Amino acid sequence: MSLVELSALIGAFLPTLVAIVNQPRWPSWARAAATVLLCIAVGAVTAAASGELTGKRWFESAGIVFAAALATYHAWWRPSGITTAIERATAVSAR
């Protein structure tokens, strides 16, 4: 499997990981920042796993992961309510 295919596949399922990390009470900028940071990290791991961890390939992989995550989130994950349910189930109560 090529780096592009692997990045797109992983990106398609990344919204579930983002939902585990993001907390419902966080402001929207913090939720967006967490999503971007996760995409960058997953892009690095994906590039490394395919043996292509260079600056250009990492950036390419992170971009593909981000695009796939965003597209699948808006097209399927959010309308299905799955990510919202995951966020609620994994929310840490404020004390």
N, C-alpha and C positions, 0 to 999 in steps of 0.2 A: 504494500500500500504506500502510495506516495505521501510526502509531507502535506501537500494540499488536501488530499482526500482524508488523511488522518486528522488534520486540523479542523476540517469541516465537520467530520463525524463527531469529534469530541465537543466542538462548539455547539452542535445541535443539542447535546445533553447537558451542557454547562449550566443552563438556567436552574437545574435542580440543585447544583452545588451552590450557586449564587443565593438561592432561596434558603439554604441551610445557614449560610454566613450572614446574610442581611437580616436585620431586625426590624419588625414593623414600626417601632417607635423612632427609628433613625430618620433624620431629615433626608430629603430626596438627594441632596448633593453627596451625602455620605454613602447612600445606597449606590449611586452612580459611580463614585470613586471605588467602592469595593468591587463592583462589577469590572471596571477597567483594570484594576490591579490583579484580579483573578484571571482575566483574559491574558494579561502580560505574563503572569506566572505559568499558566497552562500552555501558552505559546512556547515558552522556554522549555518546559518539560517535554512537550510534543516534539520540538526541534531536536532536543537532546536524545529522545527515544529513537528518533529516526536517523541519528548519527549526523545531523546537519546543524549543530548549534554554532552558528556564526551570527554576527550582528544582522546581516541582511535576511537570513533565513528565519531568525528569531522574530524579527519585525514582521516579516511576511506571515509567519505562522500565527502570531498574536493578532494580526489584522483579520485573518481568515476566521480564527476562533471567535473574535469579537463580532464579525459580520454574521456568522452562522448562529451565534448565541442570540443576537438581537433579532434576527429574522425569525428564528423558531420561537422565541419568547413571544413576539407580537402576533405571529401567525397561529401558534398552537398552545404553548404553555400557559400564557395568561388567559386566553378564552376558556381553556379547559378547567381553570381554577386549581390546577395541581400545585403550581408554585405558591399560590396564596395559602393553600392548606399546609404545605411544607413549612412556610414561614411561621404560621401560627403554631404549628406543632413544635418547632424548634426555638421559639421565642424565649428569651431569658427575661424573666420579670424584673422590672425596675424596682430597686429597693431604696 
